[in-house]
Amino acid sequence: MQLIREEFNRVWQWEERHRRLVARLVLVVIATVVIDVAGWLLMYQLERGVAGSDIHTLYEAWFFTTTQLLTVSSQMQNPVTNAGRALDVALELWAVVVVAGSAGAFASFFRTSDRNHPEG
């Protein structure tokens, strides 16, 4: 019972490293939402009305941009304009950097946690 109480106390104590992790993750989420909205509107402007493009409405631009950020793929075809393709690559790079950076932040958090609490 004592062990369970200690674990719950550790979970509910917010140290500076907890605040830093949460602040980093909140910053990443906010920046990604801003990138998503900017990419969505820009992709709409670049691809709408272009022959061969799958993006004709704001919804389609939002769907394409958001799926690129979340999965680095889409059921829609790639953009047909050079600027749309460049934007697509930028969105994919952002997604990879965010995933890698977030994984690094978590790894650093747990690595610090292991050093502070050698028993686990």
Summary of the structure (lengths in Angstrom):
residues: 120
radius of gyration: 20.3
end to end distance: 17.1
largest distance: 68.1
contacts: 306
relative contact order: 0.12
helix: 77%
strand: 0%
